[in-house]
């Protein structure tokens, strides 16, 4: 399920009648039909109490929302739809106004489109809300593919065919990706196409689906399942997970198709956010009481928990810090066990031992008089991304502080990334990170200027580079790792 403007937009219009600001949620999903080809479904949900209602010809009050959908390729409009969405009628302005929604289905051939959405309250003087984003539709006829994943608010068997009908069910979409504590389950719908073209008709394959941490990309607890399928033109996945025990956090719902050899054939994921303040995060099981964690001394346990910070999610790091401060031995052990069980459910101890070997290396290479190696910038990068493919160490260069340039051929989904560290304190082993091309890390265009300030040369605050220095090699090491 795709959400305009990053993940979700909420349309806000000022109002001057007996309604408040208009609030509307808009999402969409793309699917494929063996008979009619690809199409997009759009879902619009309007908070009834936020719309402006005007008097109708038969003495009732009604809201009216104008919706315009435009699909363009270059300067050419490939598809266009404009319509009015009417609210249920009410008898007077004091009557409770219910939410109302709309679903549209528009055929679109494979291709890239500029998708423009315009939504306006026709009973208000405000200008329309307009949003544009790139839409990609790619459903090959001769290879396997997966539709977008549609979140579901409710579902029932179809008695008659309507715009809400898919695969014999009337599906009411859930038009948000936020699940508050009031939700006891997350339900979803998806379609897998042309598995028979890839595997052969009636060949066995597996559809697995699970919830993973958005930051850590690891399966959360027991939120995973699968079904066995026979290869055919269209396979339907209509499932749900109970989420009453799912802690607050950011997650992805993931669907994968695998062959007999357990090779991934195709996968798709969608983001959602959970708020569940009554459930303690990261304490999914009680197996820690008889695990390897029970044998760790308390002092070592605290040290070990601190060492996981470079690879912990924001939620994990915050929770771990709170448990260390509160000095709750049992919760610390439970957290530490679940930290590794979430990364290797079968053998969390092996996962920890593998990581701990790298912690020891980081401590040996990067520790200072007051810091363990894992808590230094170099140690953190090393533990998060591993040993760099090249590490240019320059302890002595005219006019320069000691510096290092690390280069990775591949980091997560990125390639050709660099990290630059330097030391202004020549008597310690502390090398703070000064610049990186990796998203999410400090990006400092003046990094070379700062490296070459050892001799206190003047520099311009807005300068983006340094003047050439005798013997200076930073640019060469950065551009040509070796």
N, C-alpha and C positions, 0 to 999 in steps of 0.2 A: 504494500500500500504506500503510495507516494503522497507527500504532503507539500503543498506549495510553500515557498519561502523557508528553506531548510527542511524542517520536519513537519511543521504545522503552522498555519497562520490563523489568527483570530481577527476578523474584520471589525473595526471599531468606527462607528459613525456617531457624531454628536446628534442630539435630538432636542426638539423644542416643543413636543406635544406631550401626550400623557405616557409616552414610552421612554425608556432609558436609551443608552447607546446600543446600536445594533451589534449583536455578536453572532458571528457565523463561523462554522468550521467546514473547510473544504478539503477533500482528499480525492485520490483517484487510483485505479488499478488498471493494468492492461491484461488482456486475455487473448486467446486464439480460438477460432471456431473452424473445425475441419471442413465445414460446408461454406462458410462465408468469409473466412480469413480473420485477421487480427482486428481487435476493437479496444476502445477505452471505455471504462465505466467511471463516471464522475459522481461523487457523493457530496451533497451540500446539506448541512444541518443548521437550522436557524433557531436561536434561543427565542421562543415566542414572546417572552416578556420584554425583549429588547427592541422589537420592531415597532414602528409607528403604524397605528391602525387608523384608517379613514372610513367615513360612513359610506355604505353601499346604497344602491338604488332601492333596496328593500329593507331599509332601516336597521341594518346590522353593521358591525365594524369588521374590517379585514385588513391584514397586512399584504403588501405586494412588493416582491423583490424581483428586480430585473437581472437576469443572468446572461452574459455573453461569453461564448467559448469560441476561440479562433485558433486554428492550426495553420501555420505558415511554413513554407520552405523558401528561403530567400524573400523575394518580394511577392511571391505568389501565395494566395490563400488556398489551401488544399481542402479545408473543411471549415464550416461555420455553423454555429447554432446560437440563436437568441430567443429567449422565452421568459415568461413571467411566472414566478413561483408564488402561489397564493396561500395564505395561512387559512386555517379553519376560521369560519365566521363566528363572532361572538355577539351577544345581545347588547351589551353596553360596555363602557370603559372600565367598569369595576369587575367584570367577569375575568376569571383566571385565564391567562393565555398559555396554551401548551406549545411545546416545541414542535416544529414541523420540518420535514426534510424532503429532499428530492434526489432522484437518481436518473442519470442519462446514460445512454449507450450509443457510441458513435463509431462507425467502421473507419479504420485508418490502415492503409497499406504499410508494410515495413518501411522504415526510414527514420530520419531525424527531423524533428519539427520544433518550431518555436511556438510554445503553447501559452496563449494569453487568456487570462480569466478576468472578467470584469463583473463586479457585483454591486448593485445599487438599490437602496431603499427608495422606491418610487414615491413614497409618501413623505420623503424628507428632501430638503433643499441641498443636501450635501452632495459633493461630486462622488462618482463611483470609486470603489477600491479596485485597482488594477494591478495584477501581478503577472510576470512573464518568466518562463523557465524553459529549458531544453527538455524535450521529450524524445526518448529513443524507443522505437518499437522494432523488435528483432525476433521473429518467430520463424525460423527456417523450416521448410516443408520436408527436408530430408534428414533432419537431425533432432536429437532430443532437446527440449527446452522446458522451462518452468514459468508459469504465469507469475504476476505479482502476488503477494500474500495479502489477502483481505481479512482484516479484523472484523469480527462478527458481534453484533449486539444481541440479536435473537435469531432464531431459525425455526421453521416449521415445514411440514410436508406440504407441497403445493396441491391445491385443489383445482386451480385454473392457472394458466400461464400468464405471467405478467413481467414487467421490467425487472422485478425482484427475483425472478425464477432462474435458478441455475441447478442443473443436474437433479431436477425433481424436488427442489427445496425453494421456499421463499426465504431469502436471506436478507435480513436488515443489517446493513453495515454499521460498524462502530467508527465514527469519523474523527477519532482522536487517537493518539499514541500514548496517552497518559492514563494509567490505571490507579485510581485512588484505593484507599483501604476498604471502600465499600464493595469492590469487586472481589468475588470469590473464585472466578475463573477467567481465563483468556481463551477465547474461541477463535478459530481461523479457518480459512478456505483457500485452497490453491489447486491448480491443475498442472499435470505433467503431460507433455505432448510427445508423440512419435517415439516412444521407447521401443516400439516394434520395428521402426526403421533402423535403429541402431543395434538392437539385440536379436531381432527376429521375432516373429509373432509367437505369443504365448510363452516366451522365455521368462524364467524367473528373474526378478530383481527386487531390491529392497528400497523402501522409502523410509528414511529415518527423519525424525523431527525432534528438536530439543531447544532449550533455552540456554544461552551462554551469556557470560558477563560481557558487556559492551567494550569495556576497557581491556580486560584480560583475555578475551576470546576463549574462555574455558567453560565447559559445561557446568551448570550450576546444580549441585545436589543430584537429586533423582529426576530432574525435569528433562527426561528424554524417553523416547519410545520409537517404535518402528512398526511397519506393516509389510507383509510380503505381497507382491503384486505379480501379475502376468503382463508381459509387454503387450501394449495395444495403443491405438491412436490417442486416446485420452484417458488418463488415470486421475481420479478425484481424491483429494485429501481434505477431509472435513473433520477436524479434531479439536480438542481443547485440553488445557492443563488446569488443575486446581491451583490457585496462586494465593490461597489464604495464608500459607506459611512462607511465601516468597518475600524476602526482605526488601526494604527500600533500595533503589539503585537503578542504574541504566543497564538495559539488556538488549539482546538480539534474539528474535525467534528465527530459527534456522531450519531449512528443509533441504535434505540431500537425497539424491538417487544413487544407489550403488549396485554394481553387478555382482555375479556369484563370487568373484575374487575379492570382494569388498573394496574395489576401486571406485572412487567418486566419479560419477558420470556427469552430474550437473548439480549445482546448489544455488540457493537463493536465501537471503536473510532480510529481516526488517527490524528496525529499531522500535523499542517501546520503553517507557519509564514507569516504574512502580513506586508508589508511596504506601508504606505499610509500617507506620511508627510503632505498632504494638509487637512487632516481631524483631528480635535481635538479629542483626545482620551477621552473616559469616559464621553462624553456629548451627550448621545444618544437621549434624549428627553427634551422637554421644560416644562413638567408637574410640575416642581418644583415651578412655580410661584403661583400656587393655592394649594400647598401641605403644610404639616406640617412644612417644612423647612422655609417657608416664615415667620413664627411666631418666629423663633429663633433669639435672639439678635446676633449681629456680634461677640462680645467677646466670647459668648458661642459657636457660630458656629466654630470659630477657635479651641477652646478647644475640641469640639466634633470631628472635623476632625482629630486632632492629636491623639485622643483616638482610632481611627480606624486603626492606623498603624500596630498593631500586627496581624491583619487579612487581611491587604491589600496586593495585588500583588505588585511586584516591579514597574510595570508601574503605578499603582494607587498611590503608595506612592510617587514616583517622581513627578507625576502630582500634587498631593495635596500640596506637599512642595512648588512647583513653584507658585501655586495660593495663598498660604498664604504669601509668600514673596512679590508677586506683589500686594497683598491687593485688589484683585478684588472681591468685595462682590457678584456680580451676578454669576461669574464663580464658586466661592466657594459653593454657594447654589445649583447651577446646578450639580456640582460634587457630593456634599453630597447626594442629592436626588438620582442621578443615581447609586451611590455606593450601596444604599440599594435596589433600584428598580431592580438592576441586581441580587440581592440575593433573593428578594421576590417581583416579579412584581405585584402581587395582592394587597399586603399590606406592602409597604416598611416601613411605620411608625411603625407597629408592630415589624418588624424585628429589627429596630433601638432600640426601647424601650426594647426589650428582651436583646439585646447586652449591652445597657446602664446600666441595672441592674448589669451585670457582671463587667462593668467598675467601678461602685460604690464599689463593693466588693473588686476589685483589689486595688482601691485607699485606702480603709479602711485598708486592710491587709498589703500592700507593700509600701505605700508612705514613702518618706524620707523628711528631712527638705528642700530639694531643688528639689525633683522629685515627680511627680504624680505617683501613683502606676502602671498605665498602661504603663509608659515608663521605668520601671525597668525590669530587666531580669525575675524575678519571675512573675511580672504582665503580661509581654508579653507571657510567656509560659502558664500562667493561661488563658488568653483571647484567645489564639490560640487553645489550646487543652482542656480547661476546668479544673475542679477540679481534682487533681490526685486521683487515687484510694487509695494510701497510701502516707502520708507525714511524714517522720521521721525528727523531729526537735531536734537538739542537741545543745543547747545554751552553755553548759559547759561540757567540757571533758578534762582530763589531756593532755597537750601538743597541744591541737587542738584549732583552731579558731572555732567560732560558725559555724555550717553548717546544711544544710537540704538536704535530699535525697527524691526526688519525684519519684513515680512509677506509670506508666499507664499500665493497662492490654491491652488496645487497643488505638493506635493513628493512625488515618487515615487508611492506609493499613498495618500498622505495629503492632506488638504485643510485650508486655513485654519490654517497653522502660523506661529509667531512666534519670533523670536530677539531677545534683549535684550543689548546690549553697553554697557559704561560704562568711563570712564577716571578713575582716581584720581590719575594723574600728569598734571597739566594742561599740562605742557610737551612731551609726546610725542604721537604718533599711535597709541598702543597702547590698544585697547579690548577687554579680555577679555570673553568670553561669560559672562554672569552668570545667564541663565535662558532656557529654550526649552520650547515645547510639543511639539517634535519628539521622538519616541521615540529613545532612544540618546544624547541630549544632556542636559546638566545641567538639572535641574528644581528651581528654588529658590523656594519660596513667599515667602521674605523679600526678594526682589529689590528691591522698592520701598523697603524699609527701608534697604538698603545704598546705593541711589542717593541717598537723601535724608539721608545721614549726613555730608555735607560740612561742616556746621556743628557736628559732634560732638554731635548730640542723643542723649540716652540712649534705649535701646530694650530691650525684653524679648526674651530669647533665643528664646522659644517663640512670639513674636508672628508672625502670618501676614500682616500688612499694616502700613502706616504711618499715622499720624495725618495729617489734611489739612494741606497746606502752602500758604502764600500763593503763588499763581502756579503750583502744581504741576499738570503736565499728563500725567504718565506713565500714569495709569490711562486717561485719555481716548485717548491715542495707542495704547495697547495694545488697548483694546476697540474703537476705531473707527479703523482704519488709514486713512491718507490721504497 
